Amino acid sequence: MKTPIVLDIPFADPAKLFAPFASQPFAQFLDSAGCARYSYICLHPSGTFEDPNHILPHLRETLQDITLHEGLPPFQGGLVGFIGYEWLHQLEDISPQKTDDLSLPDVCFGFYDTIAAFDHKEEKAWIFSIKNNAAAHALKEQLYQKTDLQEYTPVSLNWVSDFTAQTYQDSVQRVIDYILEGDIFQANLTQRFQASLPDGFKRYSFYQNLRKTNPAPFSAYLNFKDFTIASSSPERFLEVAGKQVETCPIKGTRARSTDPVIDEANALALQKSEKDRAENTMIVDLLRNDLSKVCTPHSVHVPELCGLHSFASVHHLISTILGELKEGCDSLDLLEACFPGGSITGAPKVRAMEIISELEPVRRNLYCGTIGYIGYDGRMDTNIVIRTVIFKGDKACVQVGGGIVADSDPESEYLETLDKARALFSAFDRCAS
């Protein structure tokens, strides 16, 4: 049984330490952005994996008999990367959209034997390695070289959606029709915005601005060979610690206001909204069912239902669902049972995904998939890929959506997507104060 080597290092802002490496392939930064306790820097993978057809057996082969250091950050080496929404086609017989304008891999992981971890609460940091002391000291030496951060320069972009306002609202109405016809109770409908970037645009400089303008607990910056992901997701998808499981779906959104009176009124309206609470509760029921496939009987419960959580640009209703894995089941079984997340599909899930494929004009690719880590010991923590920018070539892509239920108003649903998009657009055109 292995125990990772642990090396104490000086605590510093991991966003600054990561900066010199941000353009390297498979440089990955799991960032709590000041909203949660831990952040991780992962460089120089020992291997990579990009095959959606054999993901679970291959990833399971990487799990090892490792004993972690108790009381230290829960990720001490393992897999970091993403599974895109389109991986659902490996799980369900659903025809994908024909148009694939981004052409991203469905799955992309690096295997990291040596990583840096940061505890923002205690202001402590460590390097963990399952290789040797030399690897741990080499990473320390690299990270604490002089950084050269560049201040972000705002840019004004021309964002173009794959829907018009009218066609999006028409699609919302079509979802409502499906609900009234008895096909589904709810479906999540999204639209994608794209914009051309100016020459010399600094992607990581933008991300540092994003994490200040729209901080979120499940943020991430992932750089690959020909595309980059900058995520400020507020939503946890799945966490596994030992046999304990947690998922925290978001349903229900109101815009923040700089006027405290208006802001409080918006929050109160969200808390009292029967529509939003019903939308959230439906997804809680769906996720309870998904968790129950791999959790022990009667262990799945909901300690928080429709709790109000406020972020930089929006208020959300968030629920928390807990469970305990059955004997013989692990984090990868849980991932297979729950993917993709119910909060970004709908209920019943399979029929909702069929309707999404029918109504959305392009493949979601990464959007609404999941980013995070799977430790070599089987621990896992992943987000739902929302509030995320994908950079490929000279293009930036932003996708936003919302859950549609029977009493949804098409115009209001369209405006809600714009509220969500503005949080990302503003990170391009203004600097954080």
QUIHU-V793573 format. One record per pair of residues at least 4 apart in sequence whose ideal C-beta (glycine too) atoms are under 8 Angstrom apart, sorted by sequence separation. I is the first residue (numbers start at 1). GAP is how many residues later the second one is. D is the distance in whole Angstrom. If there is no record, write none. Layout:
I|GAP|D / I|GAP|D
This chain:
12|4|7 / 13|4|7 / 14|4|6 / 15|4|7 / 18|4|6 / 23|4|7 / 32|4|4 / 51|4|7 / 54|4|5 / 55|4|6 / 56|4|6 / 57|4|7 / 58|4|7 / 59|4|8 / 68|4|7 / 72|4|7 / 83|4|5 / 87|4|7 / 88|4|6 / 96|4|8 / 104|4|8 / 119|4|7 / 129|4|8 / 131|4|4 / 132|4|7 / 133|4|6 / 134|4|6 / 135|4|7 / 136|4|7 / 137|4|6 / 138|4|7 / 139|4|6 / 140|4|6 / 141|4|7 / 163|4|5 / 164|4|7 / 165|4|6 / 166|4|6 / 167|4|6 / 168|4|7 / 169|4|7 / 170|4|7 / 171|4|7 / 172|4|7 / 173|4|6 / 174|4|7 / 175|4|7 / 176|4|6 / 177|4|6 / 179|4|7 / 197|4|4 / 202|4|6 / 203|4|7 / 204|4|7 / 205|4|7 / 206|4|6 / 207|4|6 / 208|4|7 / 209|4|6 / 210|4|6 / 211|4|6 / 215|4|7 / 224|4|7 / 240|4|7 / 259|4|6 / 260|4|6 / 261|4|6 / 262|4|6 / 263|4|7 / 264|4|6 / 265|4|6 / 266|4|7 / 267|4|7 / 268|4|6 / 269|4|6 / 273|4|6 / 274|4|6 / 275|4|6 / 276|4|6 / 277|4|6 / 278|4|6 / 279|4|7 / 280|4|6 / 281|4|7 / 282|4|7 / 283|4|6 / 284|4|6 / 285|4|7 / 286|4|7 / 287|4|6 / 288|4|6 / 289|4|7 / 291|4|5 / 295|4|5 / 310|4|8 / 311|4|8 / 325|4|5 / 329|4|4 / 330|4|7 / 331|4|6 / 332|4|7 / 333|4|6 / 334|4|6 / 335|4|6 / 338|4|8 / 340|4|6 / 341|4|7 / 342|4|7 / 345|4|5 / 348|4|7 / 349|4|6 / 350|4|7 / 351|4|7 / 352|4|6 / 353|4|6 / 354|4|7 / 355|4|6 / 356|4|6 / 360|4|7 / 364|4|5 / 365|4|8 / 374|4|7 / 375|4|4 / 391|4|7 / 404|4|5 / 408|4|7 / 409|4|7 / 410|4|6 / 411|4|6 / 412|4|6 / 413|4|7 / 414|4|7 / 415|4|7 / 416|4|7 / 417|4|6 / 418|4|6 / 419|4|8 / 420|4|8 / 421|4|6 / 422|4|6 / 423|4|7 / 424|4|8 / 425|4|7 / 426|4|6 / 12|5|6 / 22|5|6 / 32|5|6 / 89|5|6 / 119|5|5 / 131|5|8 / 163|5|4 / 178|5|4 / 179|5|6 / 201|5|7 / 223|5|5 / 224|5|8 / 240|5|6 / 257|5|4 / 258|5|7 / 292|5|8 / 295|5|5 / 310|5|5 / 311|5|7 / 325|5|7 / 329|5|7 / 340|5|6 / 342|5|7 / 346|5|8 / 347|5|6 / 364|5|8 / 374|5|7 / 375|5|7 / 391|5|6 / 392|5|7 / 408|5|5 / 21|6|5 / 32|6|6 / 49|6|8 / 68|6|7 / 88|6|7 / 118|6|8 / 119|6|7 / 129|6|5 / 178|6|6 / 179|6|6 / 222|6|7 / 223|6|8 / 239|6|7 / 257|6|4 / 270|6|6 / 309|6|7 / 310|6|8 / 346|6|3 / 373|6|8 / 374|6|5 / 390|6|7 / 391|6|8 / 22|7|8 / 32|7|5 / 51|7|7 / 69|7|7 / 89|7|6 / 118|7|5 / 129|7|4 / 161|7|8 / 179|7|7 / 221|7|8 / 222|7|4 / 238|7|7 / 239|7|4 / 256|7|6 / 308|7|6 / 309|7|5 / 342|7|6 / 345|7|5 / 346|7|8 / 373|7|7 / 389|7|6 / 390|7|4 / 31|8|5 / 68|8|5 / 117|8|7 / 128|8|8 / 163|8|7 / 179|8|8 / 211|8|6 / 221|8|7 / 238|8|7 / 239|8|7 / 292|8|5 / 308|8|8 / 309|8|8 / 325|8|8 / 345|8|5 / 356|8|8 / 372|8|7 / 373|8|6 / 389|8|7 / 18|9|7 / 30|9|6 / 49|9|6 / 116|9|7 / 117|9|5 / 127|9|5 / 175|9|8 / 178|9|7 / 220|9|7 / 221|9|6 / 222|9|8 / 238|9|5 / 257|9|6 / 291|9|5 / 308|9|6 / 309|9|5 / 325|9|7 / 346|9|8 / 372|9|5 / 373|9|8 / 389|9|6 / 404|9|6 / 29|10|7 / 30|10|4 / 49|10|7 / 66|10|8 / 86|10|6 / 116|10|7 / 117|10|8 / 129|10|8 / 220|10|8 / 221|10|8 / 236|10|7 / 237|10|6 / 256|10|7 / 307|10|7 / 346|10|8 / 372|10|3 / 388|10|8 / 18|11|5 / 29|11|7 / 66|11|8 / 116|11|5 / 117|11|6 / 220|11|5 / 236|11|7 / 255|11|6 / 306|11|5 / 307|11|5 / 345|11|7 / 371|11|7 / 372|11|6 / 388|11|7 / 402|11|5 / 29|12|6 / 30|12|7 / 115|12|7 / 127|12|5 / 175|12|5 / 219|12|6 / 236|12|4 / 254|12|4 / 288|12|5 / 306|12|8 / 307|12|7 / 370|12|4 / 371|12|5 / 28|13|8 / 29|13|7 / 114|13|7 / 115|13|6 / 127|13|6 / 218|13|7 / 219|13|5 / 220|13|8 / 235|13|7 / 254|13|7 / 306|13|6 / 307|13|7 / 340|13|8 / 370|13|6 / 15|14|7 / 28|14|4 / 114|14|7 / 115|14|8 / 175|14|6 / 207|14|5 / 219|14|7 / 235|14|7 / 288|14|7 / 304|14|7 / 305|14|5 / 370|14|6 / 371|14|6 / 386|14|8 / 402|14|5 / 14|15|7 / 27|15|8 / 28|15|8 / 114|15|4 / 218|15|4 / 235|15|5 / 254|15|6 / 304|15|6 / 370|15|6 / 402|15|6 / 15|16|7 / 27|16|6 / 62|16|7 / 90|16|8 / 113|16|6 / 114|16|8 / 216|16|4 / 218|16|7 / 234|16|7 / 254|16|4 / 304|16|4 / 368|16|7 / 369|16|5 / 401|16|6 / 14|17|7 / 26|17|8 / 62|17|6 / 113|17|5 / 114|17|6 / 172|17|6 / 204|17|7 / 215|17|7 / 216|17|6 / 217|17|6 / 218|17|7 / 253|17|7 / 302|17|6 / 303|17|6 / 368|17|6 / 400|17|5 / 26|18|8 / 113|18|5 / 171|18|6 / 214|18|5 / 216|18|4 / 218|18|6 / 252|18|6 / 284|18|6 / 302|18|7 / 367|18|6 / 368|18|7 / 400|18|8 / 402|18|8 / 24|19|7 / 26|19|5 / 87|19|5 / 217|19|8 / 302|19|5 / 303|19|6 / 366|19|6 / 367|19|8 / 401|19|8 / 21|20|8 / 59|20|6 / 84|20|6 / 86|20|5 / 87|20|6 / 203|20|8 / 210|20|6 / 301|20|7 / 302|20|8 / 400|20|4 / 84|21|7 / 114|21|5 / 168|21|8 / 211|21|6 / 252|21|7 / 284|21|7 / 300|21|7 / 301|21|6 / 367|21|7 / 400|21|5 / 21|22|6 / 26|22|6 / 84|22|5 / 113|22|7 / 114|22|6 / 210|22|6 / 300|22|7 / 301|22|8 / 366|22|7 / 18|23|5 / 83|23|7 / 84|23|7 / 116|23|6 / 168|23|6 / 207|23|4 / 253|23|8 / 299|23|8 / 300|23|4 / 345|23|8 / 367|23|8 / 398|23|6 / 17|24|6 / 83|24|5 / 114|24|8 / 115|24|8 / 116|24|8 / 206|24|7 / 252|24|3 / 281|24|7 / 299|24|5 / 344|24|4 / 366|24|6 / 400|24|8 / 14|25|5 / 82|25|7 / 114|25|5 / 203|25|5 / 251|25|7 / 252|25|7 / 280|25|8 / 281|25|7 / 299|25|4 / 365|25|7 / 14|26|8 / 81|26|8 / 82|26|6 / 280|26|5 / 398|26|5 / 14|27|6 / 81|27|5 / 82|27|8 / 116|27|6 / 203|27|7 / 252|27|6 / 296|27|8 / 341|27|7 / 398|27|7 / 55|28|7 / 81|28|4 / 163|28|4 / 251|28|5 / 252|28|5 / 295|28|4 / 296|28|5 / 340|28|6 / 80|29|7 / 81|29|6 / 162|29|6 / 251|29|4 / 277|29|5 / 295|29|6 / 296|29|7 / 340|29|7 / 341|29|7 / 49|30|8 / 79|30|5 / 80|30|6 / 161|30|5 / 162|30|5 / 276|30|8 / 291|30|6 / 295|30|6 / 296|30|5 / 340|30|8 / 79|31|7 / 161|31|7 / 249|31|7 / 251|31|8 / 292|31|7 / 294|31|6 / 295|31|6 / 296|31|8 / 339|31|7 / 368|31|8 / 49|32|8 / 55|32|7 / 79|32|6 / 80|32|6 / 161|32|5 / 162|32|8 / 251|32|5 / 291|32|4 / 294|32|6 / 367|32|4 / 396|32|8 / 40|33|7 / 78|33|7 / 79|33|7 / 160|33|7 / 288|33|6 / 368|33|8 / 387|33|7 / 52|34|8 / 78|34|7 / 159|34|4 / 160|34|6 / 249|34|5 / 287|34|5 / 295|34|8 / 386|34|8 / 38|35|5 / 40|35|6 / 52|35|5 / 55|35|7 / 77|35|6 / 159|35|7 / 160|35|7 / 249|35|7 / 271|35|8 / 284|35|5 / 294|35|4 / 335|35|8 / 364|35|7 / 389|35|6 / 38|36|7 / 77|36|6 / 159|36|5 / 283|36|8 / 387|36|6 / 388|36|8 / 38|37|7 / 53|37|7 / 77|37|7 / 158|37|6 / 271|37|5 / 280|37|5 / 284|37|6 / 387|37|6 / 42|38|5 / 52|38|6 / 77|38|6 / 157|38|4 / 158|38|7 / 249|38|6 / 270|38|7 / 281|38|8 / 76|39|7 / 157|39|7 / 280|39|6 / 294|39|5 / 40|40|7 / 75|40|7 / 157|40|7 / 247|40|5 / 277|40|7 / 294|40|5 / 344|40|6 / 76|41|7 / 267|41|6 / 276|41|6 / 343|41|6 / 75|42|7 / 155|42|7 / 332|42|7 / 344|42|7 / 155|43|6 / 267|43|7 / 291|43|8 / 294|43|5 / 331|43|6 / 341|43|5 / 73|44|4 / 247|44|7 / 293|44|4 / 30|45|8 / 72|45|7 / 73|45|8 / 270|45|5 / 335|45|7 / 73|46|6 / 155|46|7 / 245|46|6 / 270|46|8 / 271|46|8 / 291|46|7 / 334|46|8 / 72|47|8 / 270|47|6 / 290|47|5 / 291|47|7 / 331|47|5 / 335|47|8 / 267|48|5 / 290|48|4 / 330|48|5 / 331|48|7 / 62|49|6 / 153|49|8 / 266|49|6 / 331|49|4 / 30|50|7 / 59|50|7 / 152|50|7 / 245|50|6 / 77|51|5 / 287|51|7 / 28|52|5 / 55|52|5 / 76|52|4 / 77|52|7 / 150|52|6 / 153|52|8 / 290|52|7 / 28|53|7 / 52|53|7 / 73|53|7 / 77|53|5 / 152|53|5 / 52|54|4 / 72|54|6 / 151|54|7 / 152|54|6 / 252|54|7 / 256|54|7 / 287|54|8 / 50|55|5 / 52|55|5 / 150|55|5 / 256|55|8 / 287|55|5 / 51|56|7 / 72|56|8 / 149|56|8 / 152|56|6 / 256|56|7 / 286|56|4 / 287|56|8 / 50|57|6 / 152|57|4 / 256|57|5 / 344|57|7 / 346|57|7 / 49|58|7 / 50|58|5 / 255|58|7 / 256|58|6 / 346|58|8 / 49|59|8 / 50|59|8 / 69|59|8 / 149|59|7 / 255|59|6 / 256|59|7 / 283|59|5 / 290|59|8 / 48|60|8 / 49|60|5 / 254|60|7 / 255|60|8 / 283|60|5 / 343|60|7 / 48|61|7 / 49|61|8 / 253|61|5 / 254|61|5 / 286|61|5 / 2|62|6 / 4|62|7 / 48|62|5 / 49|62|7 / 253|62|7 / 285|62|7 / 286|62|8 / 2|63|7 / 3|63|7 / 6|63|6 / 47|63|7 / 48|63|7 / 253|63|6 / 286|63|6 / 1|64|5 / 2|64|5 / 3|64|5 / 4|64|7 / 47|64|4 / 66|64|7 / 252|64|6 / 253|64|8 / 283|64|7 / 1|65|7 / 2|65|7 / 3|65|8 / 4|65|7 / 45|65|3 / 46|65|5 / 252|65|3 / 282|65|5 / 1|66|6 / 3|66|7 / 6|66|7 / 45|66|5 / 46|66|7 / 64|66|8 / 250|66|5 / 251|66|6 / 45|67|6 / 46|67|5 / 250|67|7 / 42|68|7 / 44|68|8 / 250|68|5 / 251|68|8 / 43|69|8 / 249|69|7 / 6|70|8 / 42|70|4 / 44|70|7 / 248|70|6 / 249|70|6 / 248|71|7 / 4|72|5 / 248|72|5 / 249|72|7 / 4|73|6 / 42|73|5 / 247|73|8 / 248|73|7 / 41|74|7 / 42|74|8 / 246|74|7 / 247|74|5 / 40|75|6 / 41|75|4 / 234|75|7 / 246|75|7 / 40|76|7 / 246|76|6 / 40|77|5 / 41|77|8 / 234|77|5 / 245|77|7 / 39|78|8 / 40|78|7 / 244|78|7 / 245|78|4 / 38|79|6 / 39|79|5 / 244|79|8 / 245|79|7 / 38|80|7 / 244|80|6 / 245|80|6 / 38|81|6 / 39|81|7 / 243|81|5 / 244|81|8 / 28|82|6 / 37|82|6 / 38|82|7 / 234|82|7 / 243|82|5 / 37|83|6 / 235|83|8 / 26|84|4 / 28|84|8 / 36|84|8 / 37|84|5 / 240|85|7 / 34|86|7 / 32|88|6 / 245|89|6 / 240|90|8 / 240|91|4 / 247|91|7 / 249|92|7 / 251|92|6 / 186|93|6 / 238|93|8 / 249|93|6 / 250|93|6 / 240|94|6 / 247|94|8 / 249|94|4 / 44|95|8 / 216|95|6 / 43|96|7 / 186|96|5 / 215|96|8 / 238|96|6 / 185|97|5 / 186|97|7 / 214|97|7 / 215|97|6 / 238|97|6 / 214|98|5 / 17|99|7 / 43|99|7 / 213|99|7 / 214|99|6 / 238|100|6 / 237|101|8 / 14|102|7 / 41|102|7 / 14|104|5 / 237|104|5 / 314|105|6 / 235|106|8 / 313|106|8 / 314|106|7 / 9|107|7 / 11|107|7 / 313|107|8 / 11|108|8 / 235|108|7 / 313|109|7 / 314|109|7 / 313|110|4 / 14|111|8 / 312|111|7 / 11|112|5 / 11|113|6 / 12|113|7 / 313|113|8 / 11|114|5 / 10|115|7 / 8|116|8 / 9|116|5 / 108|116|6 / 8|117|8 / 9|117|6 / 8|118|6 / 9|118|6 / 7|119|6 / 6|120|5 / 7|120|4 / 283|120|7 / 6|121|7 / 7|121|8 / 21|121|8 / 6|122|6 / 7|122|8 / 5|123|7 / 104|123|6 / 282|123|8 / 4|124|4 / 5|124|5 / 279|124|5 / 4|125|6 / 5|125|7 / 20|125|7 / 102|125|8 / 4|126|5 / 5|126|8 / 7|126|8 / 17|126|5 / 279|126|5 / 5|127|7 / 17|127|7 / 20|127|6 / 278|127|6 / 2|128|6 / 5|128|6 / 19|128|5 / 20|128|7 / 7|129|4 / 19|129|7 / 6|130|8 / 7|130|7 / 17|130|7 / 19|130|5 / 275|130|6 / 5|131|5 / 9|131|5 / 16|131|5 / 12|132|8 / 238|132|8 / 275|132|5 / 7|133|6 / 16|133|6 / 237|133|5 / 275|133|7 / 9|134|7 / 10|134|7 / 250|134|8 / 9|135|7 / 237|135|7 / 250|136|8 / 229|137|7 / 242|137|8 / 233|138|7 / 240|138|7 / 241|138|6 / 240|139|6 / 82|140|7 / 231|140|6 / 240|140|4 / 81|141|7 / 239|141|7 / 240|141|8 / 80|142|8 / 229|142|7 / 238|142|6 / 239|142|5 / 238|143|8 / 239|143|7 / 238|144|5 / 236|145|7 / 237|145|5 / 236|146|7 / 237|146|6 / 82|147|7 / 236|147|6 / 237|147|5 / 235|148|6 / 236|148|8 / 222|149|7 / 235|149|4 / 253|149|7 / 233|150|4 / 220|151|5 / 233|151|6 / 235|151|6 / 220|152|8 / 231|152|7 / 233|152|6 / 234|152|8 / 251|152|6 / 218|153|8 / 233|153|5 / 234|153|7 / 190|154|8 / 218|154|8 / 231|154|6 / 233|154|5 / 188|155|7 / 232|155|5 / 233|155|6 / 188|156|5 / 231|156|7 / 232|156|7 / 188|157|6 / 231|157|4 / 187|158|7 / 188|158|5 / 230|158|7 / 231|158|8 / 187|159|4 / 229|159|6 / 230|159|5 / 186|160|4 / 229|160|8 / 185|161|7 / 186|161|5 / 229|161|6 / 230|161|7 / 184|162|6 / 185|162|5 / 228|162|7 / 229|162|8 / 184|163|7 / 185|163|7 / 220|163|7 / 227|163|6 / 228|163|4 / 253|163|6 / 184|164|6 / 188|164|7 / 227|164|6 / 228|164|8 / 255|164|4 / 187|165|4 / 218|165|4 / 227|165|4 / 254|165|8 / 186|166|7 / 190|166|8 / 218|166|8 / 226|166|7 / 253|166|7 / 74|167|6 / 184|167|5 / 189|167|7 / 226|167|8 / 253|167|7 / 183|168|6 / 184|168|5 / 187|168|5 / 188|168|7 / 187|169|6 / 191|169|8 / 189|170|6 / 190|170|6 / 192|170|6 / 184|171|7 / 189|171|7 / 216|171|6 / 183|172|7 / 214|173|7 / 190|174|7 / 192|175|7 / 34|177|8 / 178|177|6 / 190|177|7 / 33|178|4 / 190|178|7 / 210|179|7 / 23|180|8 / 31|180|6 / 35|180|5 / 175|180|7 / 188|180|8 / 22|181|7 / 23|181|7 / 34|181|5 / 35|181|6 / 36|181|4 / 22|182|4 / 33|182|4 / 35|182|4 / 36|182|8 / 33|183|6 / 206|183|8 / 33|184|7 / 35|184|8 / 175|184|7 / 19|185|6 / 22|185|8 / 32|185|6 / 174|185|6 / 18|186|8 / 32|186|8 / 33|186|4 / 32|187|7 / 31|188|4 / 171|188|5 / 203|188|5 / 19|189|8 / 30|189|8 / 31|189|6 / 171|189|8 / 30|190|5 / 31|190|7 / 29|191|7 / 232|191|8 / 28|192|7 / 29|192|4 / 232|192|8 / 15|193|6 / 28|193|7 / 29|193|8 / 201|193|8 / 28|194|5 / 197|194|7 / 27|195|8 / 28|195|7 / 15|196|7 / 27|196|5 / 26|197|7 / 197|197|5 / 25|198|7 / 26|198|7 / 163|198|7 / 196|198|6 / 197|198|7 / 22|199|7 / 24|199|7 / 25|199|6 / 33|199|7 / 35|199|8 / 162|199|5 / 196|199|6 / 197|199|6 / 23|200|6 / 25|200|5 / 162|200|6 / 195|200|7 / 22|201|6 / 194|201|6 / 195|201|5 / 194|202|7 / 18|203|7 / 194|203|5 / 193|204|7 / 194|204|8 / 192|205|6 / 193|205|5 / 192|206|7 / 193|206|7 / 192|207|4 / 193|207|8 / 191|208|7 / 190|209|5 / 191|209|7 / 214|209|5 / 190|210|6 / 191|210|7 / 213|210|8 / 214|210|7 / 190|211|3 / 189|212|6 / 214|212|8 / 188|213|5 / 189|213|7 / 213|213|6 / 214|213|6 / 188|214|7 / 210|214|7 / 213|214|5 / 188|215|5 / 189|215|6 / 187|216|7 / 188|216|7 / 186|217|5 / 187|217|5 / 210|217|4 / 213|217|7 / 186|218|6 / 209|218|5 / 186|219|5 / 213|219|5 / 185|220|7 / 212|220|3 / 185|221|8 / 206|221|7 / 206|222|7 / 209|222|6 / 209|223|6 / 189|224|8 / 179|225|8 / 179|226|7 / 180|226|6 / 191|226|6 / 179|227|5 / 190|227|8 / 176|228|6 / 193|228|6 / 175|229|4 / 176|230|6 / 172|232|6 / 176|232|6 / 193|232|8 / 175|233|8 / 195|233|8 / 176|234|8 / 172|236|6 / 173|237|5 / 172|238|4 / 157|239|7 / 159|239|7 / 170|240|8 / 169|241|4 / 172|241|5 / 168|242|8 / 169|242|6 / 172|242|7 / 169|244|7 / 91|245|7 / 169|245|5 / 130|246|7 / 168|246|5 / 91|248|7 / 165|249|6 / 168|249|7 / 88|251|7 / 83|252|8 / 87|252|7 / 88|252|5 / 87|253|8 / 85|255|5 / 83|256|7 / 94|256|7 / 92|258|6 / 85|259|8 / 94|259|5 / 94|260|6 / 97|260|6 / 102|260|8 / 92|261|7 / 96|261|6 / 101|261|5 / 102|261|7 / 104|261|5 / 95|262|6 / 99|262|6 / 100|262|7 / 101|262|8 / 103|262|8 / 104|262|6 / 159|262|8 / 94|263|6 / 97|263|7 / 99|263|5 / 100|263|5 / 102|263|5 / 97|264|7 / 99|264|7 / 102|264|8 / 88|265|6 / 97|265|6 / 100|265|7 / 97|266|5 / 159|266|6 / 63|267|7 / 96|267|6 / 157|268|7 / 60|270|8 / 157|271|6 / 60|272|6 / 156|272|8 / 157|272|7 / 59|273|6 / 155|273|6 / 156|273|5 / 154|274|7 / 155|274|7 / 154|275|5 / 56|276|5 / 154|276|5 / 86|277|6 / 154|277|6 / 85|278|8 / 86|278|7 / 56|279|8 / 85|279|4 / 86|279|6 / 152|279|6 / 56|280|6 / 84|280|7 / 85|280|7 / 151|280|7 / 84|281|5 / 85|281|7 / 84|282|4 / 85|282|6 / 87|282|7 / 84|283|8 / 85|283|4 / 86|283|8 / 82|284|6 / 85|284|4 / 84|285|4 / 83|286|5 / 104|286|7 / 82|287|6 / 83|287|5 / 82|288|7 / 102|288|7 / 104|288|8 / 82|289|5 / 81|290|7 / 82|290|8 / 102|290|6 / 80|292|7 / 80|293|5 / 79|294|6 / 78|295|6 / 79|295|4 / 102|295|7 / 78|296|6 / 79|296|8 / 78|297|4 / 79|297|8 / 75|298|5 / 77|298|7 / 78|298|4 / 76|299|7 / 77|299|5 / 78|299|7 / 75|300|5 / 85|300|8 / 74|301|7 / 76|301|8 / 78|301|8 / 84|301|8 / 82|303|7 / 75|304|7 / 74|305|5 / 75|306|7 / 68|307|8 / 74|307|7 / 66|309|8 / 68|309|6 / 66|310|5 / 67|310|8 / 66|311|4 / 68|311|8 / 64|312|5 / 63|313|6 / 64|313|7 / 62|314|7 / 63|314|7 / 59|315|7 / 63|315|5 / 40|333|7 / 30|341|8 / 30|342|7 / 30|343|6
